[in-house]
Amino acid sequence: MKVACDRERLTSAFQVAASVVSTKSPKDILQNVKVETGDGELTLMASGAETGVRIQVPEVEVIEPGKALFHVERVGRVLRESSDEKLEFETKDNNLFVRGIYAEIRIPTANPDEYPTIPGFTEESYHELPAGTFREMVRRTAFATDQESARFALGGVLFEMTDDKVVAVGTDGRRLAVVEGAGTSVGGHKTEGNATIIPTKSLVLMERSISDEEAPVHLAVHGNEVLFRTNNCTINARLVEGRFPNWRQVIPDRTDSVQIDVNVGPLLSSIRQAAVVADKETRGLDMIFGDGTLLMTASHAEQGESRVELPIDYTGDKVAVKLDYRFIIDFLKVLEPETRVKLDIESSKSPAVLKTDDGYTYIVMPMALD
């Protein structure tokens, strides 16, 4: 194989493919990305413990067609450190030669025929979503999952797909994020129950692989795996084992709670200020709503005390609640500063509910007041 291609374009695709490779894999061959030439393009393939990736790199000069293995660490370092606009790659006698204007690097390589096959997207039944919609759904739910817990079902995002709608849900047991988006079923594709849980790491990789916000993405569930396709990338991942909690029961249905509209920007800034001296382990922030003000306080024996006020459009009876400030910041960070959020607060023992007008709901369980 001998090819020449744009370094930055290859680097971007290589980083996506390499991100699924496990450095702890007992098989040395899986420390590589497989490369195959096509009609003026390269196809990169990588396999990890739970995820496989195929990604196309267009506008490549194929001098001699073939296939090769690119070592993730060594080739990755060459791509990052090189300043050449174009690089040439050639395989010869079990070696990979990487050439720039002033440099030539030889890297021993293995037989690409021994690398496992990474399938493409051949599904006839799938859901089609706008790329921007899918990206927002991932950003608004992935952060709320729990990748460290022994409760495996919480280590991914539940996707419920019906004829014209997709619902994504993420939770770690103490907070829950729910977002809805438009999606079109093709070939009668839909999911049933609460078992379609996509691993968070795989989902974030899917979001990262999107290079064209205007092109649609395709999402298909087949057996115990999910397949994802963009205009130049295919990703397959094993679904998380287990059953997802009945998340609909978590969302409170109440009519006598306090509801307050606030802007994301000022609220985020105020919480960050108040949290400067908060206990880094408990992360508790006291919040009192009333008299046209949201009062936020925190204290720590060694770090000091904070008292921050934010004007709000609420003059009713005071309501106090203690929340994990990190959970609220995580939610606010994925929204634009000018976004309006509706805060729904009932009591110090009831969950706080935050909603936006575009179908995004976030639940945070309260902490015990001092």
Helices and strands as residue ranges (DSSP letters): E 2-6, H 7-18, G 28-31, E 32-37, E 42-47, E 51-57, E 61-64, E 67-71, H 72-81, E 86-92, E 95-99, E 104-108, G 112-114, E 126-130, H 131-141, G 142-144, G 152-155, E 156-161, E 165-171, E 175-182, E 184-186, E 197-199, H 200-209, E 216-222, E 225-229, E 233-238, G 247-249, E 258-263, H 264-274, G 275-277, E 284-290, E 293-300, E 304-311, E 319-324, H 325-333, E 340-345, E 352-355, E 360-364
